[in-house]
Amino acid sequence: MELRKRLEKDFHNIIRTVHEDELVAKTRWEPALEQTIKTNPLWANMKYYSIERKSRSIVTQWYGDNCKGKRVLDYCSGNGEDGFLIAQNGAAQVVGIDISEISISNCLNNAKKLNLPNISFQVMDAESLDFSDESFDIITEYGALHHLNLDRAYAEMARVLRPDGKAICVEALGHNPIIKLYRKLTPHLRTAWEAEHILRKEHIAHARDYFHEVDIIGFYHLATLGAVPFRTSALFDKILTALESIDGILLKLPFLKWQAWHVIFVLSKPQKRVARKD
């Protein structure tokens, strides 16, 4: 295994070693996880996911519109939150893969608790998938591309996706100077590879080398980051709602939208290439 992959695997094995209450969490941030955020330095980033409401509503709606009756790949599943959501809402089959053995162990434990017959998980290298060509109707990917060699990831996603399939990607962006400074000041929260490969505009455009269509659904979370300190306050929902309205204006502006924290984009019409030789 390449050194960068081994370092990624080891890092995620550490941060995915969780307590029982963390294991059953349905999202990346819940009020019940606040104690973990306070006591575990590697979980410090989780507080920022408290303001994901808008982007999560877009993604979950997309799942509802596109995943029913389909075979879905949860690409770099982590603890499997999205895979479980899709399986519970009508997918014919969901397969989750991740390079972290601890992540997959967590997923398997959760699968037993939820008793879902239409979901399975495997330890697997996302840059060299053990699936035949055109195996999936849908791929869901959340925050994984910047951990990977982008060409290999795009190529494998295109290879295993059926001709009429779609891949939805949710990624952090690397343009905002304040967010970049935060990442620089907190190197312990990510691997060196991850820190150097946060997606930028050109990396998303590069997907056109592998997919005929690359559609950006939207940009999310700029002003709303200001709600993070209030996440445990009774005023949180009102503050977040107000800041979401501000983001609704700011992130329509061409010179500001790429300063957002997150972007959601959909890849479709995979380009036909020579099948990978195993």
DRENVEXMAR-410056 format. One record per residue (C-alpha): chain; x, y, z; residue in three letters. Coordinates in steps of 0.05 Angstrom, whole numbers, plus 5000, padded with zeros to 4 digits. Each point is the difference from the previous one (the first is absolute). Example, Ala and Ser with C-alpha at 12.3 -4.5 7.8 and 13.67 -1.06 7.14 Angstrom:
REM DRENVEXMAR-410056
+--------+------+------+------+---------+
! cadena !   px !   py !   pz ! residuo !
+--------+------+------+------+---------+
!      A ! 5246 ! 4910 ! 5156 !     ALA !
!      A ! 5027 ! 5069 ! 4987 !     SER !
+--------+------+------+------+---------+
END
This chain:
REM DRENVEXMAR-410056
+--------+------+------+------+---------+
! cadena !   px !   py !   pz ! residuo !
+--------+------+------+------+---------+
!      A ! 5000 ! 5000 ! 5000 !     MET !
!      A ! 5025 ! 5069 ! 4983 !     GLU !
!      A ! 5025 ! 5041 ! 5059 !     LEU !
!      A ! 4947 ! 5054 ! 4991 !     ARG !
!      A ! 4945 ! 4948 ! 5001 !     LYS !
!      A ! 5028 ! 4966 ! 5062 !     ARG !
!      A ! 5003 ! 5067 ! 5036 !     LEU !
!      A ! 4928 ! 5016 ! 4980 !     GLU !
!      A ! 4977 ! 4931 ! 5023 !     LYS !
!      A ! 5036 ! 5005 ! 5066 !     ASP !
!      A ! 4974 ! 5071 ! 5014 !     PHE !
!      A ! 4928 ! 4980 ! 4986 !     HIS !
!      A ! 5007 ! 4937 ! 5041 !     ASN !
!      A ! 5018 ! 5045 ! 5058 !     ILE !
!      A ! 4944 ! 5052 ! 4992 !     ILE !
!      A ! 4948 ! 4946 ! 4985 !     ARG !
!      A ! 5014 ! 4963 ! 5065 !     THR !
!      A ! 4937 ! 5023 ! 5036 !     VAL !
!      A ! 4957 ! 4987 ! 5061 !     HIS !
!      A ! 4932 ! 4966 ! 4994 !     GLU !
!      A ! 4960 ! 5064 ! 5001 !     ASP !
!      A ! 5044 ! 5029 ! 4944 !     GLU !
!      A ! 4992 ! 4937 ! 4959 !     LEU !
!      A ! 4925 ! 5008 ! 4992 !     VAL !
!      A ! 5003 ! 5074 ! 4982 !     ALA !
!      A ! 4959 ! 5015 ! 4937 !     LYS !
!      A ! 5038 ! 5062 ! 4979 !     THR !
!      A ! 5069 ! 5029 ! 5007 !     ARG !
!      A ! 4978 ! 5046 ! 5057 !     TRP !
!      A ! 4946 ! 4988 ! 5052 !     GLU !
!      A ! 4993 ! 5034 ! 5068 !     PRO !
!      A ! 5015 ! 4934 ! 5033 !     ALA !
!      A ! 5070 ! 5001 ! 4970 !     LEU !
!      A ! 5019 ! 5067 ! 5032 !     GLU !
!      A ! 5037 ! 4966 ! 5058 !     GLN !
!      A ! 5043 ! 4961 ! 4950 !     THR !
!      A ! 5016 ! 5064 ! 4963 !     ILE !
!      A ! 5023 ! 5032 ! 5065 !     LYS !
!      A ! 5043 ! 4942 ! 5023 !     THR !
!      A ! 5028 ! 4971 ! 4935 !     ASN !
!      A ! 5045 ! 5048 ! 4961 !     PRO !
!      A ! 4991 ! 4961 ! 4935 !     LEU !
!      A ! 4925 ! 5013 ! 5002 !     TRP !
!      A ! 5006 ! 5075 ! 5004 !     ALA !
!      A ! 4978 ! 5009 ! 4928 !     ASN !
!      A ! 4933 ! 4966 ! 5013 !     MET !
!      A ! 4970 ! 5063 ! 5030 !     LYS !
!      A ! 5000 ! 5033 ! 4931 !     TYR !
!      A ! 4953 ! 4948 ! 4973 !     TYR !
!      A ! 4946 ! 5027 ! 5046 !     SER !
!      A ! 4984 ! 5052 ! 4946 !     ILE !
!      A ! 4992 ! 4951 ! 4942 !     GLU !
!      A ! 4923 ! 5002 ! 5001 !     ARG !
!      A ! 4992 ! 5032 ! 4932 !     LYS !
!      A ! 5049 ! 4957 ! 4962 !     SER !
!      A ! 4976 ! 4937 ! 5035 !     ARG !
!      A ! 4928 ! 5015 ! 4979 !     SER !
!      A ! 5023 ! 5007 ! 4928 !     ILE !
!      A ! 5038 ! 4934 ! 5003 !     VAL !
!      A ! 4944 ! 4961 ! 5034 !     THR !
!      A ! 4949 ! 5026 ! 4951 !     GLN !
!      A ! 5046 ! 4978 ! 4943 !     TRP !
!      A ! 5004 ! 4930 ! 5031 !     TYR !
!      A ! 4924 ! 4997 ! 5003 !     GLY !
!      A ! 4994 ! 5021 ! 4927 !     ASP !
!      A ! 5055 ! 4954 ! 4972 !     ASN !
!      A ! 5015 ! 4939 ! 5044 !     CYS !
!      A ! 4935 ! 4962 ! 5006 !     LYS !
!      A ! 5006 ! 4930 ! 4970 !     GLY !
!      A ! 5072 ! 5013 ! 4980 !     LYS !
!      A ! 5067 ! 4967 ! 5015 !     ARG !
!      A ! 5041 ! 5052 ! 5038 !     VAL !
!      A ! 5074 ! 5005 ! 5018 !     LEU !
!      A ! 5016 ! 5037 ! 5064 !     ASP !
!      A ! 5070 ! 5021 ! 4978 !     TYR !
!      A ! 5047 ! 5007 ! 5060 !     CYS !
!      A ! 4943 ! 4989 ! 5048 !     SER !
!      A ! 5031 ! 5021 ! 5066 !     GLY !
!      A ! 4951 ! 4976 ! 5053 !     ASN !
!      A ! 4947 ! 4991 ! 4946 !     GLY !
!      A ! 4951 ! 5055 ! 5018 !     GLU !
!      A ! 4978 ! 5014 ! 4928 !     ASP !
!      A ! 5000 ! 4927 ! 4980 !     GLY !
!      A ! 4952 ! 4983 ! 5056 !     PHE !
!      A ! 4955 ! 5059 ! 4982 !     LEU !
!      A ! 4996 ! 4977 ! 4928 !     ILE !
!      A ! 4988 ! 4927 ! 5019 !     ALA !
!      A ! 4944 ! 5021 ! 5047 !     GLN !
!      A ! 4966 ! 5041 ! 4945 !     ASN !
!      A ! 4990 ! 4951 ! 4944 !     GLY !
!      A ! 5066 ! 4982 ! 4967 !     ALA !
!      A ! 5001 ! 4929 ! 4973 !     ALA !
!      A ! 5071 ! 4990 ! 5024 !     GLN !
!      A ! 5054 ! 5043 ! 5032 !     VAL !
!      A ! 5073 ! 4980 ! 5002 !     VAL !
!      A ! 5048 ! 5041 ! 5043 !     GLY !
!      A ! 5075 ! 4998 ! 4994 !     ILE !
!      A ! 5056 ! 5033 ! 5040 !     ASP !
!      A ! 5075 ! 4990 ! 5009 !     ILE !
!      A ! 4993 ! 5004 ! 5076 !     SER !
!      A ! 4987 ! 4933 ! 5033 !     GLU !
!      A ! 4972 ! 5037 ! 5061 !     ILE !
!      A ! 4950 ! 5038 ! 4957 !     SER !
!      A ! 4975 ! 4936 ! 4968 !     ILE !
!      A ! 4996 ! 4966 ! 5068 !     SER !
!      A ! 4957 ! 5058 ! 5025 !     ASN !
!      A ! 4956 ! 4994 ! 4938 !     CYS !
!      A ! 4991 ! 4926 ! 5010 !     LEU !
!      A ! 4981 ! 5010 ! 5073 !     ASN !
!      A ! 4950 ! 5053 ! 4982 !     ASN !
!      A ! 4971 ! 4956 ! 4944 !     ALA !
!      A ! 4986 ! 4946 ! 5052 !     LYS !
!      A ! 4964 ! 5050 ! 5045 !     LYS !
!      A ! 4958 ! 5027 ! 4943 !     LEU !
!      A ! 4985 ! 4931 ! 4971 !     ASN !
!      A ! 5004 ! 5024 ! 4927 !     LEU !
!      A ! 5004 ! 4942 ! 4950 !     PRO !
!      A ! 5016 ! 5045 ! 4941 !     ASN !
!      A ! 5067 ! 5029 ! 5024 !     ILE !
!      A ! 5070 ! 4971 ! 5004 !     SER !
!      A ! 5070 ! 5026 ! 5013 !     PHE !
!      A ! 5071 ! 4981 ! 4978 !     GLN !
!      A ! 5070 ! 5024 ! 5014 !     VAL !
!      A ! 5025 ! 5024 ! 4932 !     MET !
!      A ! 5047 ! 5049 ! 4966 !     ASP !
!      A ! 4957 ! 5054 ! 4967 !     ALA !
!      A ! 5053 ! 5010 ! 4946 !     GLU !
!      A ! 4996 ! 4926 ! 4980 !     SER !
!      A ! 4930 ! 4975 ! 5010 !     LEU !
!      A ! 4986 ! 4925 ! 5000 !     ASP !
!      A ! 4937 ! 5009 ! 4958 !     PHE !
!      A ! 4988 ! 4985 ! 4927 !     SER !
!      A ! 4986 ! 5055 ! 4950 !     ASP !
!      A ! 4931 ! 5033 ! 5002 !     GLU !
!      A ! 4982 ! 4969 ! 5067 !     SER !
!      A ! 4961 ! 5058 ! 5031 !     PHE !
!      A ! 4943 ! 5047 ! 4984 !     ASP !
!      A ! 5020 ! 5052 ! 5052 !     ILE !
!      A ! 5063 ! 5020 ! 5037 !     ILE !
!      A ! 4998 ! 5043 ! 5062 !     THR !
!      A ! 5064 ! 5033 ! 5023 !     GLU !
!      A ! 5010 ! 5047 ! 5058 !     TYR !
!      A ! 5066 ! 5034 ! 5016 !     GLY !
!      A ! 5043 ! 4944 ! 4971 !     ALA !
!      A ! 5028 ! 5026 ! 4935 !     LEU !
!      A ! 5052 ! 5044 ! 5033 !     HIS !
!      A ! 5028 ! 4939 ! 5036 !     HIS !
!      A ! 5012 ! 4965 ! 4933 !     LEU !
!      A ! 5039 ! 5004 ! 4936 !     ASN !
!      A ! 4947 ! 5038 ! 4961 !     LEU !
!      A ! 5014 ! 4969 ! 4933 !     ASP !
!      A ! 4996 ! 4929 ! 5028 !     ARG !
!      A ! 4937 ! 5017 ! 5039 !     ALA !
!      A ! 4964 ! 5031 ! 4941 !     TYR !
!      A ! 5021 ! 4943 ! 4955 !     ALA !
!      A ! 4975 ! 4947 ! 5047 !     GLU !
!      A ! 4935 ! 5035 ! 5013 !     MET !
!      A ! 4988 ! 5007 ! 4925 !     ALA !
!      A ! 5019 ! 4927 ! 4988 !     ARG !
!      A ! 4951 ! 4969 ! 5050 !     VAL !
!      A ! 4943 ! 5048 ! 4984 !     LEU !
!      A ! 4948 ! 4978 ! 4950 !     ARG !
!      A ! 4991 ! 5043 ! 4937 !     PRO !
!      A ! 4937 ! 5033 ! 5027 !     ASP !
!      A ! 5027 ! 5003 ! 5071 !     GLY !
!      A ! 5016 ! 5060 ! 5044 !     LYS !
!      A ! 5050 ! 5016 ! 5055 !     ALA !
!      A ! 4985 ! 5053 ! 5052 !     ILE !
!      A ! 5060 ! 5032 ! 5033 !     CYS !
!      A ! 5003 ! 5045 ! 5061 !     VAL !
!      A ! 5068 ! 5031 ! 5010 !     GLU !
!      A ! 5035 ! 5055 ! 5039 !     ALA !
!      A ! 5030 ! 5056 ! 4958 !     LEU !
!      A ! 5071 ! 5026 ! 5004 !     GLY !
!      A ! 4992 ! 5074 ! 4979 !     HIS !
!      A ! 4979 ! 5037 ! 5063 !     ASN !
!      A ! 5062 ! 5031 ! 5033 !     PRO !
!      A ! 4970 ! 4999 ! 5070 !     ILE !
!      A ! 4982 ! 4926 ! 4996 !     ILE !
!      A ! 5069 ! 4987 ! 4970 !     LYS !
!      A ! 5032 ! 5035 ! 5059 !     LEU !
!      A ! 4959 ! 4957 ! 5049 !     TYR !
!      A ! 5024 ! 4937 ! 4965 !     ARG !
!      A ! 5072 ! 5024 ! 5003 !     LYS !
!      A ! 4993 ! 5014 ! 5075 !     LEU !
!      A ! 4970 ! 4931 ! 5014 !     THR !
!      A ! 5045 ! 4950 ! 4964 !     PRO !
!      A ! 4985 ! 4945 ! 5050 !     HIS !
!      A ! 4928 ! 4996 ! 4975 !     LEU !
!      A ! 5018 ! 4973 ! 4931 !     ARG !
!      A ! 5055 ! 4964 ! 4963 !     THR !
!      A ! 5051 ! 5040 ! 4959 !     ALA !
!      A ! 4971 ! 4971 ! 4936 !     TRP !
!      A ! 4930 ! 5022 ! 5018 !     GLU !
!      A ! 5023 ! 5070 ! 5018 !     ALA !
!      A ! 5035 ! 5009 ! 4933 !     GLU !
!      A ! 4943 ! 4972 ! 4957 !     HIS !
!      A ! 4937 ! 5037 ! 5022 !     ILE !
!      A ! 4960 ! 5009 ! 4936 !     LEU !
!      A ! 5002 ! 5064 ! 4960 !     ARG !
!      A ! 4961 ! 5023 ! 4939 !     LYS !
!      A ! 5049 ! 4968 ! 4952 !     GLU !
!      A ! 4996 ! 4932 ! 5034 !     HIS !
!      A ! 4925 ! 4998 ! 4990 !     ILE !
!      A ! 5008 ! 5021 ! 4927 !     ALA !
!      A ! 5050 ! 4943 ! 4992 !     HIS !
!      A ! 4943 ! 4951 ! 5011 !     ALA !
!      A ! 4980 ! 5016 ! 4928 !     ARG !
!      A ! 5058 ! 4957 ! 4978 !     ASP !
!      A ! 4961 ! 4940 ! 5028 !     TYR !
!      A ! 4927 ! 5022 ! 4996 !     PHE !
!      A ! 4964 ! 5035 ! 4944 !     HIS !
!      A ! 4957 ! 5038 ! 5049 !     GLU !
!      A ! 5023 ! 5035 ! 5064 !     VAL !
!      A ! 4944 ! 5040 ! 5032 !     ASP !
!      A ! 5010 ! 5043 ! 5061 !     ILE !
!      A ! 4937 ! 4998 ! 5042 !     ILE !
!      A ! 5023 ! 5056 ! 5046 !     GLY !
!      A ! 5048 ! 5032 ! 5049 !     PHE !
!      A ! 4987 ! 4997 ! 5075 !     TYR !
!      A ! 5023 ! 5028 ! 5067 !     HIS !
!      A ! 5034 ! 5067 ! 5002 !     LEU !
!      A ! 4961 ! 5046 ! 5046 !     ALA !
!      A ! 4970 ! 4939 ! 5035 !     THR !
!      A ! 5068 ! 4984 ! 5029 !     LEU !
!      A ! 4986 ! 5057 ! 5047 !     GLY !
!      A ! 4946 ! 4958 ! 5034 !     ALA !
!      A ! 5050 ! 4946 ! 5023 !     VAL !
!      A ! 5014 ! 5033 ! 5068 !     PRO !
!      A ! 4925 ! 5000 ! 5015 !     PHE !
!      A ! 4988 ! 4927 ! 4982 !     ARG !
!      A ! 4980 ! 4981 ! 5071 !     THR !
!      A ! 4960 ! 5064 ! 5013 !     SER !
!      A ! 4925 ! 5004 ! 4999 !     ALA !
!      A ! 5008 ! 5055 ! 4947 !     LEU !
!      A ! 5039 ! 4955 ! 4953 !     PHE !
!      A ! 4943 ! 4984 ! 4951 !     ASP !
!      A ! 4980 ! 5073 ! 4993 !     LYS !
!      A ! 5072 ! 5023 ! 4990 !     ILE !
!      A ! 5013 ! 4944 ! 4950 !     LEU !
!      A ! 4936 ! 5017 ! 4961 !     THR !
!      A ! 5020 ! 5073 ! 4995 !     ALA !
!      A ! 5069 ! 4984 ! 4977 !     LEU !
!      A ! 4974 ! 4949 ! 4949 !     GLU !
!      A ! 4959 ! 5057 ! 4970 !     SER !
!      A ! 5063 ! 5042 ! 4995 !     ILE !
!      A ! 5037 ! 4943 ! 4967 !     ASP !
!      A ! 4942 ! 4993 ! 4951 !     GLY !
!      A ! 5020 ! 5069 ! 4975 !     ILE !
!      A ! 5075 ! 4999 ! 5008 !     LEU !
!      A ! 5012 ! 4933 ! 4968 !     LEU !
!      A ! 4964 ! 5020 ! 4936 !     LYS !
!      A ! 5054 ! 5052 ! 4987 !     LEU !
!      A ! 5054 ! 4974 ! 4952 !     PRO !
!      A ! 5057 ! 5033 ! 5038 !     PHE !
!      A ! 4978 ! 4970 ! 5067 !     LEU !
!      A ! 4971 ! 4931 ! 4987 !     LYS !
!      A ! 5067 ! 4966 ! 4995 !     TRP !
!      A ! 5016 ! 5026 ! 5070 !     GLN !
!      A ! 4948 ! 4953 ! 5029 !     ALA !
!      A ! 5019 ! 4942 ! 5045 !     TRP !
!      A ! 4962 ! 4947 ! 4960 !     HIS !
!      A ! 4980 ! 4986 ! 4929 !     VAL !
!      A ! 4953 ! 4946 ! 4974 !     ILE !
!      A ! 5008 ! 4975 ! 4929 !     PHE !
!      A ! 4973 ! 4942 ! 4959 !     VAL !
!      A ! 5040 ! 4960 ! 4949 !     LEU !
!      A ! 4963 ! 4963 ! 4945 !     SER !
!      A ! 5010 ! 4969 ! 4931 !     LYS !
!      A ! 5066 ! 4965 ! 5016 !     PRO !
!      A ! 5048 ! 5000 ! 4942 !     GLN !
!      A ! 5014 ! 4932 ! 4970 !     LYS !
!      A ! 5072 ! 4978 ! 5011 !     ARG !
!      A ! 5039 ! 4937 ! 4995 !     VAL !
!      A ! 4980 ! 4954 ! 5057 !     ALA !
!      A ! 5051 ! 4995 ! 5056 !     ARG !
!      A ! 5045 ! 4939 ! 4998 !     LYS !
!      A ! 5002 ! 4964 ! 5067 !     ASP !
+--------+------+------+------+---------+
END
